[in-house]
Amino acid sequence: SVFNEAIEKKWVEQWLFFANSTRFASAMAGADYGAFADGRWYMSKNVQEMADWLQFKLQGLKEAQGGEGVKGKK
């Protein structure tokens, strides 16, 4: 499968499910639905989890190369 890593599945979840729910809510259902029913709350949470994952991976890569981690931490 093309999407066999967790980060790829998170990305698909982000644009396919959460973005669609938010778009639908904007057009039809209203603010509460758009915020909580797989809407903006989950989009924000998912984006933060992907950013944390990326920072973790970059820090590990720099440490493996003998350099400093993200934000100057070893």
Backbone as CSV, one residue per row, in Angstrom:
resi,resn,N_x,N_y,N_z,CA_x,CA_y,CA_z,C_x,C_y,C_z
1,SER,0.830,-1.188,0.000,0.000,0.000,0.000,0.874,1.252,0.000
2,VAL,0.432,2.251,-0.670,1.164,3.510,-0.720,1.155,4.181,0.653
3,PHE,0.045,4.126,1.342,-0.088,4.782,2.643,0.095,3.752,3.755
4,ASN,1.342,3.340,3.984,1.594,2.298,4.967,2.272,2.810,6.231
5,GLU,2.540,4.093,6.319,3.140,4.660,7.518,2.092,5.490,8.255
6,ALA,2.261,5.571,9.571,1.282,6.275,10.406,1.116,7.735,9.989
7,ILE,2.213,8.407,9.662,2.123,9.829,9.300,1.333,10.007,7.999
8,GLU,1.466,9.071,7.084,0.704,9.147,5.832,-0.792,8.966,6.095
9,LYS,-1.113,8.064,6.991,-2.523,7.853,7.327,-3.094,9.071,8.042
10,LYS,-2.286,9.714,8.876,-2.734,10.943,9.540,-3.017,12.025,8.501
11,TRP,-2.151,12.126,7.495,-2.340,13.146,6.462,-3.628,12.887,5.682
12,VAL,-3.883,11.630,5.325,-5.115,11.290,4.613,-6.323,11.611,5.481
13,GLU,-6.231,11.254,6.756,-7.310,11.557,7.688,-7.566,13.063,7.740
14,GLN,-6.490,13.828,7.694,-6.585,15.289,7.773,-7.378,15.865,6.606
15,TRP,-6.952,15.556,5.393,-7.594,16.211,4.254,-8.856,15.510,3.794
16,LEU,-8.966,14.203,4.002,-10.138,13.494,3.494,-11.324,13.576,4.449
17,PHE,-11.071,13.328,5.718,-12.187,13.268,6.664,-12.439,14.596,7.368
18,PHE,-11.412,15.125,8.034,-11.621,16.329,8.833,-11.934,17.537,7.961
19,ALA,-11.232,17.698,6.865,-11.490,18.843,5.985,-12.876,18.749,5.357
20,ASN,-13.285,17.553,4.975,-14.622,17.380,4.401,-15.707,17.680,5.422
21,SER,-15.510,17.227,6.659,-16.494,17.514,7.710,-16.611,19.013,7.946
22,THR,-15.477,19.685,7.967,-15.478,21.130,8.186,-16.147,21.859,7.024
23,ARG,-15.852,21.430,5.809,-16.469,22.044,4.627,-17.977,21.846,4.640
24,PHE,-18.411,20.633,4.951,-19.844,20.346,5.024,-20.515,21.220,6.076
25,ALA,-19.888,21.321,7.232,-20.466,22.120,8.316,-20.569,23.588,7.930
26,SER,-19.585,24.075,7.212,-19.616,25.475,6.779,-20.798,25.736,5.856
27,ALA,-21.089,24.761,5.017,-22.148,24.944,4.034,-23.534,24.609,4.571
28,MET,-23.617,23.640,5.484,-24.931,23.097,5.810,-25.283,23.042,7.295
29,ALA,-24.375,22.561,8.119,-24.784,22.099,9.442,-24.614,23.107,10.568
30,GLY,-23.699,24.017,10.458,-23.553,24.997,11.518,-22.268,24.875,12.307
31,ALA,-22.084,25.832,13.189,-20.802,26.011,13.878,-20.439,24.876,14.825
32,ASP,-21.374,24.392,15.631,-21.039,23.337,16.586,-20.588,22.068,15.882
33,TYR,-21.278,21.708,14.825,-20.904,20.520,14.068,-19.517,20.708,13.455
34,GLY,-19.256,21.872,12.924,-17.965,22.140,12.289,-16.812,22.130,13.260
35,ALA,-17.075,22.462,14.501,-16.001,22.500,15.492,-15.710,21.132,16.071
36,PHE,-16.730,20.319,16.325,-16.498,19.114,17.113,-16.725,17.795,16.391
37,ALA,-17.606,17.675,15.461,-17.901,16.398,14.813,-16.889,16.134,13.705
38,ASP,-15.694,15.719,14.086,-14.574,15.508,13.149,-14.281,16.766,12.351
39,GLY,-14.421,17.903,12.993,-14.215,19.175,12.316,-12.938,19.870,12.733
40,ARG,-13.047,21.168,13.010,-11.857,21.986,13.261,-11.052,21.536,14.474
41,TRP,-11.711,21.070,15.521,-10.987,20.600,16.712,-10.039,19.462,16.333
42,TYR,-10.539,18.475,15.590,-9.714,17.332,15.212,-8.677,17.704,14.164
43,MET,-9.017,18.656,13.294,-8.022,19.124,12.327,-6.838,19.753,13.045
44,SER,-7.111,20.612,14.021,-6.041,21.273,14.772,-5.215,20.264,15.559
45,LYS,-5.895,19.325,16.186,-5.213,18.283,16.962,-4.314,17.443,16.055
46,ASN,-4.823,17.068,14.911,-4.076,16.235,13.975,-2.867,16.981,13.406
47,VAL,-3.028,18.255,13.075,-1.906,19.052,12.570,-0.809,19.143,13.629
48,GLN,-1.192,19.356,14.889,-0.198,19.440,15.960,0.520,18.108,16.146
49,GLU,-0.196,16.994,16.064,0.436,15.679,16.181,1.424,15.446,15.039
50,MET,1.067,15.869,13.823,1.990,15.709,12.697,3.215,16.600,12.866
51,ALA,3.037,17.815,13.380,4.171,18.715,13.625,5.087,18.144,14.702
52,ASP,4.499,17.584,15.765,5.304,16.954,16.817,6.081,15.767,16.269
53,TRP,5.438,14.966,15.426,6.102,13.810,14.814,7.292,14.265,13.973
54,LEU,7.089,15.306,13.172,8.160,15.816,12.322,9.324,16.336,13.156
55,GLN,9.033,17.079,14.207,10.090,17.599,15.076,10.861,16.450,15.720
56,PHE,10.164,15.434,16.174,10.797,14.257,16.772,11.718,13.566,15.771
57,LYS,11.246,13.380,14.548,12.052,12.727,13.507,13.282,13.559,13.158
58,LEU,13.117,14.865,13.007,14.250,15.731,12.671,15.283,15.751,13.786
59,GLN,14.819,15.776,15.023,15.739,15.765,16.158,16.513,14.450,16.194
60,GLY,15.845,13.341,15.975,16.513,12.045,15.946,17.527,11.953,14.826
61,LEU,17.203,12.508,13.679,18.113,12.491,12.540,19.370,13.298,12.831
62,LYS,19.194,14.484,13.406,20.355,15.319,13.730,21.229,14.663,14.789
63,GLU,20.610,14.050,15.788,21.384,13.382,16.834,22.131,12.183,16.276
64,ALA,21.528,11.472,15.337,22.178,10.319,14.717,23.382,10.746,13.882
65,GLN,23.338,11.963,13.364,24.446,12.479,12.562,25.496,13.158,13.425
66,GLY,25.283,13.163,14.735,26.260,13.751,15.642,26.100,15.229,15.865
67,GLY,25.074,15.819,15.325,24.845,17.253,15.488,23.916,17.522,16.642
68,GLU,23.534,18.760,16.759,22.598,19.141,17.803,21.177,18.891,17.335
69,GLY,20.289,18.686,18.287,18.887,18.463,17.976,18.193,19.765,17.618
70,VAL,16.906,19.706,17.488,16.101,20.875,17.162,16.203,21.898,18.286
71,LYS,16.260,23.166,17.936,16.337,24.289,18.870,17.614,24.252,19.705
72,GLY,18.695,23.711,19.164,19.990,23.767,19.828,20.154,22.822,21.001
73,LYS,19.256,21.864,21.170,19.365,20.914,22.276,20.033,19.642,21.786
74,LYS,20.868,19.090,22.612,21.514,17.828,22.252,20.702,16.658,22.691
